[in-house]
């Protein structure tokens, strides 16, 4: 279904979105095992633990038992390369999560069969919807007591305003679970790993495989389900309007191959990426890509930084020079990294949809576009207006230089945004979620040896401002000097005490545009 005319190697670049505990880690492991990338269940967690034990990097991950940063895991299956981008699993929405989702072509939404749609599932889903990312649903934990398939599918349809298409149907749940019926393929998947073809639901063979009760229930439910829900329509799935629904148990490795097959057969190949003036097609010649994440201090021994770039077009070759948007600087990429489940390898070549890590010393920033020829500008990688603003107070005032350097690094990574007020010298940090502040303090202490406190600031939110006429900007800035600041790029920002203040000031300044997002250009 995904034949590509160019004969280029094909990719499935995707993320798993879920609420904590729905089974993302377990499913990730099973996918990696199926792809031969790891051999024993438990290795995803184990690998994380060794890494954490080896260094004091990301102490907070350890303390809170969460994965704050996202990573990339590449595996092969059936001749295809799957790039799985991990999204942070904590409850706070962070910009990092959003940006990771800008780099995928599709997502798998994992739902706990007993809990249905949860808060974090919904938030991540909303982010996918902003970019019309196609979503395959995997209802996990069918081996445990759960809600009825109708209930779950109605919830997805109602809460997420998506059409649902049942692809599998469980014959019972929990203690009564007897297998999965493949609706389109007319097959019965039995718990002992057997797969039996049947000639529709009326096939008497079904009665030899299932208990009388389960067979009767399955026939009734599937008939109702197939009649009541839409049939799978790939165009609707690709436009983000329909989700095919699979059931299974990640823990028992049941229904997982079917999910991989769905990714293989239904999920899109690398999609054109939004760019100015026109989207960049993966079939276009010439390498282009964008940086969606920068991670500093991956190795605490060296102050290195790795920029994660999603390739959007062309064939990337090691050593090639790419031009950076904005600066126009040519950057030679000598040691690009490919991320496998258990190792990192130097990439000699990479294709659209791949993620490569580019070690650098701070030249590359989130939102940067890189291109082999004329620089392009990918759009839709915004900074979000912070919802929490704090003043940074040094415990030891002699560490000002270190603090500046640290805040510069961390704002480059997108951990926080930093604002310099027009009056006074104390920097203001802004975040979208509370957890980002904890990450900030922990990293200042452990990586930069800077002891700092965060103090309340008089401001609640910030807006980037712009005008068409320079005098209007100057007038606004002088009138609101005490609420003016600049961001790390020197762009003017208005700090508002609260939404009322923002509405009042913006209402009185019709020639000034107030923006809650800023795209890097
Ligand atoms: P997360 O990454 O989404 O947070 O979830 P994770 O995979 O860690 O799974 C959360 C819990 O749910 C784990 O149990 C895991 O074993 C269990 N689980 C995952 N998939 C299934 C499934 O298909 N069926 C059943 N019955 N359980 C499942 P835990 O006891 O919290 O952790 P652990 O001690 O097993 O690691």
Boltz pocket constraint, residues with backbone or C-beta under 6 A from the ligand:
constraints:
  - pocket:
      binder: B
      contacts: [[A, 18], [A, 19], [A, 20], [A, 21], [A, 22], [A, 23], [A, 24], [A, 25], [A, 26], [A, 27], [A, 89], [A, 140], [A, 141], [A, 142], [A, 143], [A, 144], [A, 248], [A, 249], [A, 250], [A, 251], [A, 252]]
      max_distance: 6.0
